[in-house]
Amino acid sequence: GSSMNDVNQNDIQSVDVLKDASASAIYGTRAANGVILITTKRGKFDNKMSFTANAYTGVSDRIKTLDVLNAPTLTTLKQESFNNDGAPIPAVWTDTQYQTQKTNWQDKVLRQGTTNNVDLSIRGGGKYSSFSISGGHYSEKGMIGNSYYKRYTLRINSDHKIGEKLKIGQNLQFTNVNDNAPNTLSAQDGLLWSAIRFHPGLPVKNADGSYSSSIAGFGDINNPLYTINTMDKNNAKNHILGSITGELEIIKGLKAKTNLAMDANFADTRNFEVKIDNQYRQTNYNQLTLTNNKNWSFLQEYFLSYDKQLGAHTISIVGGYTSQTFKEIYSKEIGRDFPSEDPDLRYMSMATTIVNLGSDNGGRNYNALQSAFGRVNYAFKDRYLLTATYRADGSSRFRPGKQWGYFPAFSVGWRLSEEEFIKNALPFVSNLKLTAGKGGLGNQSVPSNQYLALIRQGGTYNNYAFGGGGSQAQIQGTAQSSIPNYNIGWETAEMSNIGLDAGFLENRIQLTMAYFIKDTKNMLLIPPALGTFGKASIPFQNVGELRNKGLELELSYRKTVGELSLTASGNATFIKNTITKLQTQGSFLQTYTYGRTDQEVTRSYAGSSFGTFYGWQAAGIYQNQQEIDSDPNIANDPRKAEGLIHPGDVRFVDRTKDGIIDDKDRTIIGNPTPKVTYGLNLGATYKGFDLNLFFLGVGGVDIYNADRMQGLNAAYPFNLYQEVTKRWHGEGTSNSIPRLSSTDPNINFRTSTLFVESGAFFRLKNVTLGYTLPQSVTDALHIGKARFYVTGQNVFTITKYKGLNPELGYTNGNNNGIYPQINVDYAQYPLARTYTFGATISF
C-alpha cells in the first residue's frame, strides 16, 4: 500500500492493472476496487554496474481563465439589477472611484509554475547478489503563489542467492515530502473563488502600500493576494515502505515463501494564521495549529507453492496465510493570541492561550486483518485453462460473529488458437483465447468501532457550567458521540466477466474485449438521518446495492518498415452504474451542498446512477406577462399571486401537475458518469528519434457548473461572469440567461438544468519527442546512452464545456458518510499546460 505520489516514476519497471474478480481475488479485501501492481526496477545477476542520471525542467501555465466583468460593466449591470427590482441603488454602486478597471484578479493570482526533477540510479549484480539504488529530488512551484510540492526519494532493492535453494530479496523506499496546497474550493475564502469574484475596481494595494480590502456592498471576501502572501502553512511527511522476502525450494517444484513488510507514515502539519484586522472578513486573534499523525502498518505473509508438469497437464497450487495490523496515533494543538507575528516567533511556546479541544486533541486507532487463501491453476495442453481461488478474510472493524467473510472465485479459458481446426481455417490468427470468470471480494473500509456506542470527552458541546459561573467555570463533560450498529458487516463485490483475446498476423494486430457485471452488495453507507439525533453521529450501515456493467475494448497495431517503426493502440470503456437497492423506499444518499445558498446538487436514488444531479427542469425564460398569466405550471403558485414572477424569470416545469413549483417537482437532471471513456496512443521511432502521443477523451457525460450558477446571479454582491451581458433584458433577448435581480424572488438560480452542461472532451494529454545519440557518438564520449527529450502535457482540449476544465472526477471526498460528488464544478484549481525539457544519460 502506498500513494503513487510517493513513487519516482523513473523507478517504475511496469504497471499492471488487475480488474476481474478471479485475477484480483488472491489479494483479498484490499482489492475490492481492483489491483494496481507497480514493479520497480531491480539489478540483474551477472550484470556489470551501470549508472543513470535523469533530469528535466519545465514551466506550467494556465490553459484558461473565466471571463468576468470589468469594473464599468459590472457597475452598469448591478445598477440594472436594482432598477429591475424597483429598489434604490446603494451608494457604493454609484461611487465613481470603483467604476474604473484596476485589477484582473485571476491574472494576479495565477502565475507561471515551474517543475524541476533530478534522479540518479546505480544498478548491477554479481553471481550471488544484485542491487538497485536510486535517489531523486522533485520540486514544483504551483501557479498560485505560496503553493509548492517538494519530494526526496530513496529506493534500495536487492536480491541474494544463498546456496542452491534459498533466495532473499529486499525492498526499501523512503520518501520525504513538504507541500502546501492552498484552499481553492471554499465559497467563503477559496483563492480561485475569490479571484473570480473580487471587485475589479479595487487595486491590489492602496497608495500607502497596504492591501486593498472589500467594502460593504462588494461582498464579504478578502483580497486573494493578501491571503496568499500572509499564508504560512506546511505539510511535512516522511514515508517508509519496506519488505524482506525469502524463498526456499524444499523439493523440486515445492517452495516456501515469506514476506515481512512495513508501511509507516509520519506526518506533521503547521499552519499559522495571522490576525486579520485590515480586511472585510476579520479575525479576533492569530492562531498556530500543529497536528501530528503517525501510522504504522505491519504485514506478514507465508506461502507454499507447488508447480508440476505431468505430460499434457500443468498444475500450480498456492496456499497461504497473511495478517496485517494498522496503528495510528494522532494529536492536535492550537495556540492563540501571539504577542508578535514575527516569523521567528511563531512557536507554540509564544502563544498566550492554548485551546482545549477535549478528545479532539488526539487519540489512537488500531485495526487488523487476518486471512487464509488458496489458489489452483490448471492447464491441459496449454489449451484448456482453469483457475480457482478461495479466500477467508477477518477484520477487527466488525464485532465477533461478523468479522469473517468468505470469497470464492474461478475463471476458465480456452485457447482456440491451439486447436487444429482454427490453425487450418484461420492461418492469419496468431492467438485466440476465450475467458470467463466469476468471483467475490470483500470491503471493510469503514472507521473502527462502528458497532460500539462511543463516548466523547470535552469539546464545545460537552462542557457544563455549575453554579451560574459562565464559561470560566465550565466543567469538562462527556457525551455519546456515535450511535452503535451492532449488525454491521462485510460489503461484498461479486463480479462476472467474459473476455476475448486475439492476435493476428504474427500478433502485429491485437484485440482484447471484455464484458463485465459487478454487483456490490451490503454497501457500507451512512443513510440520511431523519429527525433529531443530537450531536451523536450516525453509524455506517449495510444498506445498498450497486451494479456496474460495461464493455472494455483494446486494439493495437505495430509495423516496422526499415528503420521506421510505428505503433498505434486505442481503448474504450463503456460503463453504466445503477443503484439497485437502498435501505428503504424513497431513501437516497447524502451529498454536499454548495455555497452560501446551501444548494443541494446531487442525490443518489435506487434506480439511478451514483451522484446524479437533482433539481428542477427549466423550460426557457418568460418573455412577457402574458406567458406568465397563461402558464399552467404556476396556475396555483402563490408566488404568482404575490407578483414575484416577472418577465425575464425562468420558467420551471411543474412535474406533479398541481400548478405549483415546489420541492416535489425536483427530479434527476443529469448523469455525471461517462458513457464512454477512451484513449489513443500513437508512437513512432526512426533512427535516433522517437515520438509518442497520448490522447484522452470522454463522451456522454454531464457536468453541473455550480460556479456558473453563482457567477450569473446578480443577487450576490460579487463580480459576475462576462456571459451575463447576454442576459434577458427585453422580449426576445435571451431564452437561457434570466434577468438581473438584486433579490431573485423567483429563485432563478436554484439547482436546475440551466447549469447542466456536456462534459465531453478530447484532449492531447501528453506528447513526447526524443532523440537518442548514435552509439558512435556515445562511444566517443565514453558513455553508455544519451537521450534528450521534450514533453508537453495537456497540449490542447476540444470541448464545449464553459468551465475551466471538463476533467473533474470526484470533487469532494468522503467525510463522515457524506458522499463525494462527481463532475460538480466549484471552479477548482485550473488545469496547467506544462512543457518540460530533459535528458537521460547512462554510464
C-alpha positions in Angstrom: 0.0 0.0 0.0 1.3 3.4 -1.0 0.5 6.6 -2.7 1.5 6.9 -6.4 2.7 10.4 -5.5 5.5 8.8 -3.4 6.9 6.8 -6.2 9.6 8.2 -8.5 8.3 7.4 -12.0 11.8 6.6 -13.2 11.9 3.8 -10.7 9.0 2.0 -12.3 9.6 -1.0 -14.4 6.0 -1.9 -15.2 2.4 -1.2 -14.1 -0.2 -3.9 -14.3 -3.9 -3.5 -13.7 -6.0 -6.4 -12.4 -9.7 -5.8 -12.8 -11.6 -9.1 -13.0 -12.5 -10.9 -9.8 -10.5 -14.0 -10.5 -7.2 -12.2 -11.1 -7.6 -9.9 -8.0 -9.2 -12.4 -5.7 -5.9 -13.6 -4.2 -5.3 -10.1 -2.8 -8.4 -10.1 -0.7 -10.2 -7.1 1.0 -7.7 -4.6 -0.2 -8.6 -5.5 -3.8 -12.3 -4.7 -3.7 -11.9 -2.0 -6.3 -9.2 -3.7 -8.3 -5.5 -4.1 -8.0 -2.6 -2.0 -9.4 0.7 -3.7 -9.3 3.8 -1.5 -9.5 7.0 -3.3 -10.2 10.1 -1.2 -9.5 13.4 -1.7 -11.3 16.0 -4.1 -9.9 19.5 -5.1 -10.6 20.3 -8.2 -12.6 22.7 -11.1 -11.7 25.9 -11.3 -13.6 25.4 -7.8 -15.0 28.0 -5.1 -14.8 27.3 -2.0 -12.8 25.6 0.9 -14.7 24.9 4.5 -13.7 22.0 6.5 -15.0 21.2 10.2 -14.5 17.9 11.8 -15.5 17.0 15.4 -15.2 14.3 17.7 -16.6 12.9 21.2 -16.0 9.7 22.7 -17.1 7.2 25.5 -16.9 3.4 25.4 -16.4 0.8 28.0 -17.5 -2.9 28.1 -17.1 -4.8 27.0 -20.1 -7.9 29.1 -19.4 -9.4 31.7 -17.1 -13.1 32.6 -16.7 -14.2 35.7 -18.4 -15.6 38.1 -15.8 -16.9 41.7 -16.0 -14.6 44.7 -15.9 -15.4 47.4 -13.4 -17.5 49.8 -15.5 -19.6 47.0 -17.0 -20.1 45.5 -13.5 -21.3 48.8 -12.2 -23.8 49.2 -15.1 -25.3 45.7 -14.7 -25.5 46.0 -10.9 -27.4 49.2 -11.3 -29.7 47.5 -13.7 -30.4 44.7 -11.2 -31.6 47.2 -8.6 -33.7 49.1 -11.2 -35.4 45.8 -12.2 -36.5 45.4 -8.6 -37.6 48.9 -8.2 -35.1 49.3 -5.4 -32.8 52.3 -4.7 -29.2 51.9 -5.9 -26.8 51.7 -3.0 -24.2 54.5 -2.9 -21.3 52.1 -3.3 -22.6 51.2 -6.8 -22.7 54.9 -7.9 -19.3 55.8 -6.5 -17.1 56.7 -9.5 -13.8 55.7 -7.8 -14.9 52.0 -8.2 -16.0 52.3 -11.8 -12.5 52.3 -13.3 -10.9 48.9 -14.1 -7.9 48.4 -11.8 -7.2 44.7 -11.4 -7.7 41.4 -13.2 -7.6 39.2 -10.2 -7.2 35.9 -12.0 -4.1 37.3 -13.7 -2.7 38.3 -10.3 -3.4 35.1 -8.5 -2.4 32.7 -11.3 1.3 32.9 -12.2 3.7 30.7 -14.2 4.6 27.5 -12.3 7.9 25.6 -12.5 8.9 22.0 -12.3 12.4 20.6 -11.7 13.5 17.0 -11.3 16.8 15.1 -11.0 17.2 11.5 -10.1 20.2 9.1 -10.1 20.4 5.4 -10.1 23.1 2.7 -9.9 22.4 -1.0 -10.7 24.3 -4.1 -11.2 24.9 -7.6 -9.9 27.4 -10.5 -9.5 26.9 -14.2 -9.4 25.1 -14.3 -6.0 23.8 -10.7 -5.4 22.2 -7.9 -7.4 21.2 -4.4 -6.3 19.5 -1.2 -7.4 19.9 2.1 -5.6 18.2 5.2 -6.8 17.5 8.7 -5.4 15.7 11.7 -6.6 14.5 15.2 -5.9 11.3 16.6 -7.4 10.3 20.3 -6.9 7.2 22.1 -8.2 6.0 25.6 -7.6 2.3 25.9 -8.4 0.5 28.5 -10.4 -0.9 30.0 -7.2 1.6 31.8 -5.1 2.8 30.0 -2.0 1.7 26.6 -3.4 4.5 24.1 -3.8 5.4 20.4 -3.6 8.9 19.1 -2.8 9.9 15.5 -2.7 13.0 13.5 -1.9 13.0 9.8 -2.7 15.5 7.0 -1.9 15.0 3.4 -3.1 17.2 0.3 -2.4 16.3 -3.1 -3.9 18.5 -6.1 -3.7 18.4 -9.9 -4.3 20.7 -12.6 -3.0 21.2 -16.3 -3.6 22.3 -18.3 -0.6 23.3 -21.7 -1.9 21.2 -23.5 -4.5 17.9 -23.5 -2.6 17.5 -20.1 -0.8 16.8 -16.7 -2.2 16.4 -13.5 -0.2 15.0 -10.2 -1.5 14.8 -6.7 0.0 12.9 -3.6 -0.9 13.1 -0.2 0.8 11.5 3.1 -0.2 11.9 6.3 1.7 10.1 9.5 0.8 10.2 12.9 2.3 7.5 15.4 1.2 6.9 19.0 2.0 4.0 20.8 0.4 1.3 23.4 0.7 -1.9 23.2 -1.3 -3.9 26.4 -0.8 -7.7 26.2 -0.4 -9.3 26.6 -3.9 -12.7 25.1 -3.2 -14.4 27.1 -0.5 -17.2 29.5 -1.3 -16.0 31.6 1.6 -12.3 32.0 1.2 -11.2 29.8 -1.6 -8.4 31.6 -3.5 -9.7 30.9 -7.0 -13.3 31.6 -6.0 -12.1 34.9 -4.5 -10.1 35.8 -7.7 -13.1 35.3 -9.8 -15.4 37.4 -7.6 -13.3 40.1 -6.0 -14.2 43.6 -7.3 -12.2 44.6 -10.4 -12.4 48.3 -9.4 -10.1 47.7 -6.4 -6.3 47.8 -6.6 -4.0 45.1 -5.2 -2.6 47.6 -2.8 -3.6 51.1 -1.7 -1.4 54.1 -2.1 0.1 53.6 1.4 1.3 50.1 0.5 -1.4 48.3 2.4 -3.6 45.6 0.7 -6.9 46.8 -0.5 -10.0 45.4 1.2 -13.5 44.7 0.0 -16.2 47.1 1.4 -19.8 46.7 2.3 -21.8 46.1 -0.8 -18.9 44.3 -2.7 -19.1 41.1 -0.8 -17.5 39.7 2.3 -14.4 38.1 0.8 -10.8 39.1 1.4 -8.2 40.3 -1.1 -6.8 37.0 -2.5 -3.3 38.4 -2.8 -3.4 39.3 0.9 -4.5 35.8 1.7 -1.7 34.3 -0.5 1.1 36.5 0.9 0.1 36.0 4.6 -0.2 32.3 4.2 2.2 30.3 6.5 1.5 26.6 6.1 3.5 23.5 5.6 2.6 19.8 5.4 5.6 17.5 6.1 5.6 13.8 5.6 8.1 11.0 5.9 7.1 7.7 4.4 8.9 4.4 4.8 7.8 1.3 2.8 10.0 -1.7 3.1 9.9 -5.5 2.9 12.1 -8.6 3.2 11.2 -11.7 1.2 12.6 -15.2 1.4 12.1 -18.2 -0.9 13.2 -21.8 -0.1 12.9 -24.6 -2.5 12.1 -27.6 -0.3 11.9 -30.2 -3.1 11.7 -29.7 -6.8 8.5 -27.8 -7.5 7.7 -27.1 -3.9 8.7 -23.7 -2.5 8.1 -21.9 0.8 7.9 -18.1 0.7 7.7 -15.4 3.3 7.2 -11.7 3.1 7.6 -9.3 6.0 6.8 -5.7 5.3 6.2 -2.3 7.0 4.4 0.8 5.7 5.0 3.8 8.0 3.9 7.4 7.6 4.9 10.3 9.9 3.0 13.5 9.1 3.2 16.9 10.6 1.2 20.0 9.6 1.9 23.5 10.7 -0.5 26.4 10.0 -0.1 29.9 11.3 -3.0 32.2 10.7 -2.4 35.9 11.2 -4.9 38.2 13.0 -6.9 39.8 10.2 -8.0 43.4 11.1 -7.5 45.1 7.7 -9.8 43.0 5.5 -13.5 42.6 5.3 -13.6 39.1 6.9 -11.7 39.7 10.1 -10.5 37.5 12.9 -10.0 38.5 16.6 -6.8 36.5 17.1 -3.9 34.9 15.5 -3.5 31.2 15.7 -1.0 28.4 15.3 -2.3 24.9 14.7 0.0 21.9 14.9 -1.1 18.4 14.0 0.9 15.2 14.2 -0.1 11.9 12.8 1.8 8.6 12.9 0.6 5.5 11.0 2.2 2.1 11.0 1.2 -1.0 9.1 2.9 -4.3 9.6 2.4 -7.2 7.2 3.4 -10.8 7.4 2.7 -13.3 4.6 3.5 -17.0 4.4 3.1 -19.1 1.2 3.5 -22.6 0.0 3.6 -23.1 -3.8 3.8 -26.3 -5.9 4.3 -26.5 -9.6 4.1 -29.7 -11.5 4.1 -30.8 -15.2 2.5 -34.2 -15.8 2.6 -34.8 -19.5 0.0 -32.5 -21.1 -1.2 -31.4 -17.6 0.3 -28.4 -15.8 -0.8 -27.6 -12.3 0.2 -24.8 -9.9 -1.0 -24.6 -6.3 -0.6 -21.7 -3.9 -1.7 -21.6 -0.3 -1.0 -19.1 2.4 -1.7 -17.1 5.5 -1.4 -13.3 5.9 -2.0 -10.8 8.7 -1.8 -7.1 8.7 -2.1 -4.6 11.6 -2.7 -0.9 11.3 -1.9 1.5 14.1 -2.4 5.3 14.3 -1.5 7.9 16.9 -2.6 11.5 16.3 -2.5 14.8 18.2 -3.6 18.3 17.6 -2.6 21.5 19.4 -3.9 25.0 18.9 -2.3 28.2 20.4 -3.8 31.7 20.0 -3.0 35.3 20.8 0.6 35.5 19.9 2.0 38.9 21.1 4.2 39.1 17.9 3.6 37.8 14.4 7.3 37.9 13.6 8.0 34.7 11.6 10.9 33.9 14.0 8.5 33.9 17.0 5.7 31.7 15.6 6.2 28.8 18.0 3.7 27.3 20.4 5.7 28.4 23.4 4.9 32.0 22.4 1.1 31.5 22.5 -0.8 33.3 25.2 -3.8 30.9 25.1 -3.8 27.1 24.5 -7.2 25.9 23.1 -8.6 22.9 24.8 -10.3 20.6 22.2 -11.1 17.8 24.5 -10.9 14.4 22.8 -10.2 16.1 19.5 -6.8 16.9 20.9 -5.6 13.4 19.9 -6.1 9.7 20.2 -5.1 6.4 18.7 -6.7 3.8 16.4 -5.9 0.1 15.9 -7.3 -2.4 13.5 -6.2 -5.7 11.9 -6.8 -8.1 9.1 -6.2 -11.8 9.1 -6.6 -14.1 6.0 -6.1 -17.5 4.7 -6.2 -18.3 1.0 -5.6 -20.9 -1.7 -5.4 -20.9 -5.5 -5.1 -23.6 -8.1 -4.1 -23.0 -11.7 -4.6 -25.9 -14.2 -3.9 -26.2 -17.9 -4.3 -29.1 -20.3 -2.0 -28.8 -23.3 -1.9 -25.1 -22.6 -5.3 -25.1 -24.3 -7.9 -25.5 -21.6 -7.3 -23.3 -18.6 -8.8 -23.3 -15.1 -8.2 -21.0 -12.1 -9.9 -21.4 -8.7 -9.4 -19.3 -5.7 -10.8 -19.2 -2.2 -10.1 -16.7 0.5 -11.3 -16.1 4.0 -10.8 -12.6 5.4 -11.2 -11.5 9.0 -11.5 -7.8 10.1 -11.3 -6.3 13.6 -13.6 -3.5 12.4 -16.6 -5.7 12.9 -17.8 -7.4 16.1 -17.1 -11.0 16.9 -19.5 -13.1 14.9 -19.4 -10.7 12.0 -15.6 -10.5 11.5 -15.2 -13.1 8.8 -16.1 -13.0 5.1 -15.6 -15.9 2.6 -14.9 -15.1 -1.0 -14.5 -17.8 -3.8 -13.6 -17.0 -7.4 -12.9 -19.0 -10.5 -12.1 -18.5 -14.2 -11.9 -20.7 -17.3 -10.1 -20.2 -20.5 -10.0 -21.8 -23.9 -7.0 -21.1 -26.2 -8.7 -21.7 -29.5 -5.6 -20.8 -31.5 -4.1 -24.1 -30.3 -6.9 -26.1 -31.9 -6.1 -27.6 -35.3 -9.4 -26.5 -36.9 -8.5 -22.9 -36.1 -5.0 -23.2 -37.3 -6.2 -24.7 -40.6 -9.1 -22.5 -41.2 -7.6 -19.2 -39.9 -3.9 -19.2 -40.5 -3.6 -15.5 -40.0 -4.7 -15.9 -36.4 -1.7 -15.9 -34.1 -3.6 -16.0 -30.8 -7.2 -16.6 -29.9 -8.4 -17.1 -26.3 -11.8 -17.1 -24.7 -12.1 -16.5 -20.9 -14.9 -16.3 -18.4 -14.8 -15.8 -14.7 -16.8 -15.1 -11.6 -15.8 -14.2 -8.1 -16.3 -12.2 -4.9 -14.3 -9.8 -2.8 -15.0 -8.0 0.5 -14.7 -4.4 1.6 -14.3 -3.4 5.3 -13.2 0.2 4.7 -15.2 2.0 7.5 -13.9 3.7 10.7 -13.3 1.3 13.5 -15.8 0.6 16.3 -18.9 1.3 14.3 -20.6 -1.5 16.4 -19.9 0.3 19.7 -21.6 3.3 21.3 -18.6 5.7 21.5 -18.2 8.3 24.3 -16.5 11.6 23.7 -14.9 13.8 26.4 -14.6 17.5 26.2 -15.4 19.7 23.2 -17.6 22.7 22.9 -20.9 20.9 23.3 -20.0 18.7 26.2 -19.0 21.2 28.8 -21.3 22.3 31.6 -21.2 25.4 33.9 -22.2 24.8 37.5 -23.5 27.5 39.8 -24.0 30.1 37.0 -20.3 30.6 36.7 -20.4 31.1 32.9 -17.7 29.9 30.6 -14.9 30.5 33.2 -16.5 27.8 35.5 -17.2 25.2 32.9 -16.5 21.6 33.7 -15.4 19.2 31.0 -18.1 16.7 30.4 -18.7 13.5 28.3 -21.5 12.5 25.9 -22.3 9.8 23.5 -20.6 10.7 20.2 -21.7 7.7 18.0 -24.8 5.6 17.8 -23.8 1.9 17.6 -24.7 -0.5 14.7 -24.3 -4.0 16.2 -25.0 -5.8 13.0 -22.5 -4.0 10.7 -20.7 -6.5 8.4 -18.8 -7.0 5.2 -19.6 -5.3 2.0 -19.2 -7.7 -0.9 -18.4 -7.2 -4.6 -19.4 -10.0 -6.9 -18.1 -9.8 -10.5 -18.7 -11.8 -13.6 -16.8 -11.3 -16.8 -16.3 -12.8 -20.2 -13.4 -11.9 -22.5 -11.7 -12.5 -25.8 -8.0 -12.0 -26.6 -7.0 -12.2 -30.2 -3.8 -11.7 -32.2 -3.4 -11.5 -36.0 -0.6 -11.5 -38.5 2.1 -12.7 -36.0 0.5 -10.5 -33.3 1.1 -7.3 -35.2 -2.6 -6.7 -34.6 -4.0 -7.5 -31.1 -7.6 -7.2 -29.9 -9.0 -7.5 -26.4 -12.6 -7.5 -25.5 -14.2 -7.9 -22.0 -17.7 -7.6 -20.8 -18.3 -7.5 -17.1 -21.1 -7.1 -14.5 -20.1 -6.1 -10.9 -22.7 -6.2 -8.2 -21.7 -4.5 -4.9 -24.0 -5.8 -2.1 -24.5 -4.8 1.5 -22.8 -1.4 0.7 -21.3 0.3 3.7 -23.1 3.7 3.6 -24.5 6.2 6.0 -28.1 6.9 5.1 -29.7 10.3 5.6 -30.7 11.0 9.2 -34.4 11.9 9.7 -35.4 13.6 12.9 -33.1 14.7 15.7 -30.1 12.7 17.0 -28.4 15.4 18.9 -24.6 15.5 18.4 -24.2 11.8 18.1 -23.1 10.6 14.6 -25.0 8.1 12.6 -23.0 4.8 12.0 -22.3 3.1 8.7 -24.8 0.5 7.7 -25.2 -2.2 5.2 -27.9 -0.5 3.2 -27.4 -0.6 -0.5 -26.6 -2.4 -3.7 -24.9 -1.1 -6.8 -24.4 -2.6 -10.2 -21.7 -1.7 -12.7 -21.7 -3.3 -16.1 -19.8 -2.4 -19.1 -17.6 -3.4 -22.1 -13.9 -2.8 -22.5 -12.1 -2.8 -25.9 -8.4 -2.6 -26.7 -6.9 -2.6 -30.2 -3.3 -2.2 -31.1 -1.1 -2.4 -34.3 2.6 -2.3 -34.9 4.5 -2.1 -38.1 8.2 -1.9 -39.0 9.5 -0.7 -42.4 13.3 -0.5 -42.5 14.3 1.9 -39.7 10.8 3.2 -39.2 8.7 1.6 -36.5 5.1 2.5 -36.0 2.7 1.7 -33.2 -0.9 2.6 -32.6 -3.2 1.5 -29.8 -6.6 2.5 -28.6 -9.0 1.6 -25.9 -12.6 2.4 -24.9 -14.7 1.6 -21.9 -18.5 1.7 -21.9 -19.9 1.6 -18.5 -23.2 2.1 -16.7 -23.7 2.1 -13.0 -27.1 1.8 -11.2 -28.0 1.8 -7.6 -30.3 -1.2 -7.4 -31.2 -1.0 -3.8 -31.2 1.3 -0.8 -32.3 0.9 2.8 -35.9 2.0 2.4 -38.2 3.0 -0.4 -37.5 6.6 -1.4 -34.3 6.9 0.6 -31.2 8.4 -1.0 -27.5 9.1 -0.3 -26.5 12.3 1.3 -24.4 14.8 -0.6 -22.5 18.0 -0.1 -24.3 21.3 -0.6 -22.8 24.2 -2.4 -22.1 27.8 -1.5 -23.9 30.3 0.7 -27.3 29.3 -0.7 -26.6 25.8 0.7 -27.7 24.3 -2.6 -28.2 20.6 -2.9 -26.8 19.5 -6.2 -26.9 15.7 -6.3 -28.9 12.8 -5.0 -28.4 9.1 -5.5 -31.7 7.1 -5.6 -32.3 3.5 -6.2 -32.8 3.0 -10.0 -30.4 5.9 -10.8 -26.6 6.2 -11.2 -24.5 7.2 -8.3 -24.3 11.0 -7.9 -26.9 12.0 -10.4 -27.7 15.7 -10.5 -31.0 16.5 -8.8 -33.1 19.7 -9.3 -35.7 21.5 -11.3 -36.2 21.3 -15.1 -36.1 24.7 -16.8 -38.1 25.4 -19.9 -36.8 28.7 -21.0 -37.5 32.3 -19.9 -40.8 34.1 -19.6 -40.7 36.7 -22.4 -43.8 38.7 -21.4 -46.5 39.0 -18.8 -49.0 37.0 -21.0 -46.7 33.9 -20.8 -46.8 34.2 -17.0 -50.5 34.6 -16.8 -51.2 31.6 -19.2 -48.6 29.2 -17.8 -50.3 26.1 -16.3 -47.0 25.3 -14.4 -47.7 28.2 -12.0 -51.5 28.4 -12.2 -51.8 27.9 -8.4 -48.4 29.1 -7.4 -48.6 31.7 -4.5 -45.5 33.4 -5.9 -47.5 34.3 -9.0 -50.3 35.7 -6.9 -47.8 37.8 -4.9 -46.3 39.2 -8.1 -42.9 37.6 -7.5 -42.6 36.2 -11.0 -41.7 38.7 -13.8 -40.8 38.6 -17.5 -37.2 37.5 -17.7 -37.6 34.9 -15.0 -37.0 31.2 -15.5 -40.0 29.0 -16.5 -39.7 25.8 -14.3 -41.6 22.6 -15.1 -44.4 21.5 -12.8 -43.8 17.7 -12.9 -46.6 17.0 -10.4 -49.2 19.0 -12.4 -50.5 20.8 -9.3 -49.8 24.2 -10.7 -47.2 25.0 -8.0 -43.4 24.9 -8.4 -42.0 23.3 -5.2 -39.6 20.7 -3.9 -41.9 17.9 -5.2 -41.0 19.0 -8.8 -37.4 18.2 -8.5 -36.1 15.2 -10.5 -32.9 13.8 -11.9 -31.5 16.4 -14.3 -28.1 14.9 -15.4 -25.7 12.0 -15.1 -22.0 12.6 -14.2 -20.9 9.1 -15.2 -19.4 9.0 -18.7 -21.0 6.6 -21.1 -17.6 6.1 -22.8 -14.0 6.8 -21.8 -11.4 6.3 -24.5 -7.7 6.7 -25.2 -5.4 6.7 -28.2 -1.6 6.1 -28.2 0.5 6.8 -31.3 4.2 6.1 -31.5 7.0 6.2 -34.0 10.7 5.7 -34.0 13.1 6.5 -36.8 16.9 6.1 -36.4 17.5 8.0 -33.2 14.2 9.9 -33.0 11.1 8.8 -31.0 7.7 10.3 -30.9 4.7 9.4 -28.7 1.3 11.0 -28.4 -1.4 10.1 -25.9 -5.0 11.3 -26.4 -7.7 11.0 -23.8 -11.5 11.6 -24.2 -14.9 11.0 -22.6 -18.3 11.1 -24.1 -21.9 11.0 -22.9 -21.3 12.8 -19.6 -22.8 15.8 -17.8 -21.2 18.4 -15.6 -23.0 20.6 -13.1 -21.4 24.0 -13.4 -22.1 25.2 -9.8 -19.7 28.1 -10.1 -21.6 29.4 -13.1 -24.8 29.2 -11.1 -23.4 31.8 -8.8 -21.4 33.7 -11.5 -24.6 34.7 -13.3 -26.6 35.7 -10.1 -26.7 39.5 -9.5 -28.3 38.9 -6.1 -24.8 38.3 -4.9 -22.6 41.4 -4.4 -19.6 39.8 -6.2 -18.3 40.1 -9.7 -20.2 38.3 -12.4 -19.4 36.2 -15.5 -18.9 38.1 -18.8 -21.7 35.8 -20.1 -24.2 37.8 -18.0 -24.1 40.5 -20.7 -26.3 38.1 -22.8 -29.0 38.2 -20.1 -32.7 38.7 -20.8 -33.3 42.5 -20.8 -36.3 42.7 -23.0 -38.6 40.4 -25.0 -36.6 38.1 -27.3 -33.2 39.0 -25.9 -32.5 35.6 -24.2 -34.2 32.3 -23.5 -31.4 30.9 -21.3 -30.0 33.5 -19.0 -32.5 35.2 -16.7 -32.9 38.9 -16.0 -30.8 40.6 -13.4 -32.2 41.0 -10.0 -30.8 42.0 -6.7 -33.3 39.8 -4.7 -34.1 37.0 -7.2 -37.7 36.4 -5.9 -38.3 33.6 -8.4 -35.2 31.8 -7.2 -33.9 31.6 -10.8 -30.6 30.3 -9.6 -31.8 27.2 -7.8 -30.3 23.9 -8.9 -31.7 23.3 -12.4 -31.0 22.2 -15.9 -29.8 25.7 -16.7 -26.4 24.8 -15.3 -26.1 21.2 -16.6 -23.6 21.1 -19.5 -22.0 18.5 -21.6 -18.7 17.4 -20.2 -17.5 15.6 -23.3 -13.9 16.4 -24.3 -11.0 15.2 -26.4 -7.5 16.1 -25.1 -3.9 15.6 -26.2 -2.8 14.6 -22.8 0.8 14.0 -23.5 3.3 14.3 -26.4 7.0 13.5 -26.1 9.7 13.9 -28.8 13.1 12.4 -28.0 16.4 11.9 -29.7 19.0 9.3 -28.7 22.6 9.9 -29.7 24.1 7.3 -32.1 26.3 4.7 -30.5 29.3 6.0 -32.4 28.9 9.4 -30.6 28.3 7.9 -27.1 31.3 5.6 -27.6 33.4 8.6 -28.4 32.1 10.4 -25.3 32.7 7.2 -23.2 29.0 7.0 -22.1 26.6 4.2 -22.5 23.5 6.0 -23.7 22.2 9.6 -24.0 18.6 10.6 -24.8 17.3 14.2 -24.9 13.5 14.9 -24.9 10.8 17.5 -24.7 7.4 16.7 -23.3 4.1 18.6 -23.4 1.2 17.9 -21.1 -2.4 19.0 -21.7 -1.4 20.5 -25.0 -4.9 21.1 -26.3 -8.5 20.3 -25.4 -11.6 20.2 -27.7 -14.8 20.7 -25.6 -18.0 22.7 -25.4 -17.8 23.0 -21.7 -17.8 26.6 -20.4 -15.8 26.0 -17.2 -12.1 25.9 -16.6 -11.6 22.1 -17.0 -14.0 19.4 -18.1 -11.8 16.7 -16.5 -13.1 16.9 -12.9 -13.7 13.5 -11.5 -14.5 13.5 -7.8 -14.8 17.0 -6.4 -15.3 16.2 -2.7 -14.0 13.4 -0.5 -16.0 11.1 1.7 -16.5 12.8 5.0 -18.5 11.3 7.8 -20.8 9.5 5.4 -21.5 12.4 3.1 -20.6 11.0 -0.2 -18.4 12.6 -2.9 -19.8 14.4 -5.8 -18.7 13.6 -9.4 -18.4 16.3 -12.0 -19.7 19.2 -9.9 -17.6 22.2 -10.8 -16.8 24.6 -8.0 -14.1 26.4 -10.1 -11.4 24.0 -9.0 -7.6 24.6 -9.4 -7.2 25.2 -13.1 -5.6 22.7 -15.3 -2.0 23.6 -16.3 -0.3 23.2 -19.7 3.2 22.0 -18.9 6.3 21.8 -21.1 9.4 20.0 -19.8 12.9 19.6 -21.3 15.1 16.7 -20.1 17.9 14.3 -20.6 18.7 10.8 -19.6 22.4 9.7 -19.6 23.7 6.3 -18.6 27.3 5.1 -18.0 
